[in-house]
Amino acid sequence: MRTRLTDLLEIEHPLMLAGMGGVAYAPLVSAVSAAGGFGCLGASTMSADQLEAEMAAVRAVTDRPFGVDLLAVMGDELLARVQVLIDGGASLFVAGLGVSVDAVELCHRHGVLVANMCGRVIHAERAVASGCDLVVAQGTEAGGHTGLVATMPLVPQIVDTVGDRVPVVAAGGIFDGRGLAAALALGAEGAWVGTRFIATPEARAVPGYKDALLGAKEDGTLISRAYSGKPMRVLRNEFAEHFVAHPEDLAPFPNQLRVSMGANAWHLGGDESTAGIDPAKEGFPAGQGVGGVDELVPAAELVARFMREAEETIARMARLAEHTNA
Ligand SMILES: Cc1cc2nc3c(=O)[nH]c(=O)nc-3n(C[C@H](O)[C@H](O)[C@H](O)COP(=O)(O)O)c2cc1C
């Protein structure tokens, strides 16, 4: 399937693995890129050395393009970290928060593209004004830090505002090929998928995270500031719910992160060997598509399934139109 996104990123399928901090490491990223999608390392919890090692591990598996998402590193430190991803061979820098013109210029000098996560139309306008090459329109359904506007209304409004200048990628609640087809129907050029890819053997996760995802229903998430201090969609549990009911107990930003870590409730970046995870407290970021995730599927197979389902859905829509016209 060919779109402006596949042309820009030089990939086969318009399907991107979200740069999920603590989850999207080399095994998952390389599997998605090797399968013709676009894998993105979630580097928000990585040191510069770790990022270098993860990029080398991706390159050892595939020579296909991959990206790096940096969520929290700002200021001068951001430019140094962006230089690391440029030197490591990434072809896309994804800015999880706002993006500086300096970072965009640095990337463009080295032929690296820049994307920005956008939860509102104004974020997309600013991203394009700063020189970004594509934007991800992320609806409130998304796992992790998220806004208030849902994917269905957000994507076409961002497409109408910046779609003539850059490709728009849809995110939030997309968990199969029907969602990808719907994203294309809304004018997006592809999908950026997080939660569905956590339920793969290749994803990094602390004990209990994948099982909790498989057991959750569509209303099993909520948006809470309990973990980072910023609104984050996570699986519903006592700890997350407490801070929704009692916002007065939240520590001023950025101290809530220390509170959640101190309470043994936040281990994102850990792995299967991390001890002491309590599902009643632990922050397990997940989107509203979680109810549709009921088995672990190898990442390459998942990419193939997404594409097969999207093509079937588009064919079904075409038949509908033919029928209507007949
Ligand atoms: C575990 C997890 C970690 C995430 N970490 C980041 C991050 O570090 N940077 C970022 O830009 N987005 C992050 N996100 C959001 C994703 O990039 C993506 O927009 C979201 O997962 C899409 O919605 P979905 O989960 O419904 O597919 C994270 C999401 C999850 C579930």
PDBQT file of the ligand as one rigid body, heavy atoms in Angstrom, charges set to zero:
ROOT
HETATM    1  C1  LIG A 401       3.682   2.125  27.301  1.00  0.00    +0.000 C 
HETATM    2  C2  LIG A 401       3.558   3.380  26.501  1.00  0.00    +0.000 A 
HETATM    3  C3  LIG A 401       4.619   4.283  26.507  1.00  0.00    +0.000 A 
HETATM    4  C4  LIG A 401       4.558   5.438  25.727  1.00  0.00    +0.000 A 
HETATM    5  N1  LIG A 401       5.632   6.270  25.713  1.00  0.00    +0.000 NA
HETATM    6  C5  LIG A 401       5.661   7.311  24.853  1.00  0.00    +0.000 A 
HETATM    7  C6  LIG A 401       6.827   8.106  24.719  1.00  0.00    +0.000 A 
HETATM    8  O1  LIG A 401       7.833   7.899  25.411  1.00  0.00    +0.000 OA
HETATM    9  N2  LIG A 401       6.804   9.125  23.813  1.00  0.00    +0.000 N 
HETATM   10  C7  LIG A 401       5.700   9.374  23.030  1.00  0.00    +0.000 A 
HETATM   11  O2  LIG A 401       5.751  10.274  22.187  1.00  0.00    +0.000 OA
HETATM   12  N3  LIG A 401       4.572   8.650  23.156  1.00  0.00    +0.000 NA
HETATM   13  C8  LIG A 401       4.531   7.630  24.037  1.00  0.00    +0.000 A 
HETATM   14  N4  LIG A 401       3.395   6.855  24.141  1.00  0.00    +0.000 N 
HETATM   15  C9  LIG A 401       2.232   7.141  23.281  1.00  0.00    +0.000 C 
HETATM   16  C10 LIG A 401       2.417   6.420  21.945  1.00  0.00    +0.000 C 
HETATM   17  O3  LIG A 401       3.446   7.056  21.206  1.00  0.00    +0.000 OA
HETATM   18  C11 LIG A 401       1.177   6.384  21.054  1.00  0.00    +0.000 C 
HETATM   19  O4  LIG A 401       0.783   7.671  20.671  1.00  0.00    +0.000 OA
HETATM   20  C12 LIG A 401      -0.013   5.649  21.658  1.00  0.00    +0.000 C 
HETATM   21  O5  LIG A 401       0.392   4.444  22.228  1.00  0.00    +0.000 OA
HETATM   22  C13 LIG A 401      -1.058   5.386  20.559  1.00  0.00    +0.000 C 
HETATM   23  O6  LIG A 401      -2.258   4.921  21.079  1.00  0.00    +0.000 OA
HETATM   24  P1  LIG A 401      -2.578   3.350  21.312  1.00  0.00    +0.000 P 
HETATM   25  O7  LIG A 401      -1.779   2.979  22.509  1.00  0.00    +0.000 OA
HETATM   26  O8  LIG A 401      -4.037   3.350  21.543  1.00  0.00    +0.000 OA
HETATM   27  O9  LIG A 401      -2.153   2.627  20.069  1.00  0.00    +0.000 OA
HETATM   28  C14 LIG A 401       3.406   5.706  24.955  1.00  0.00    +0.000 A 
HETATM   29  C15 LIG A 401       2.329   4.807  24.969  1.00  0.00    +0.000 A 
HETATM   30  C16 LIG A 401       2.389   3.652  25.719  1.00  0.00    +0.000 A 
HETATM   31  C17 LIG A 401       1.223   2.696  25.693  1.00  0.00    +0.000 C 
ENDROOT
TORSDOF 0
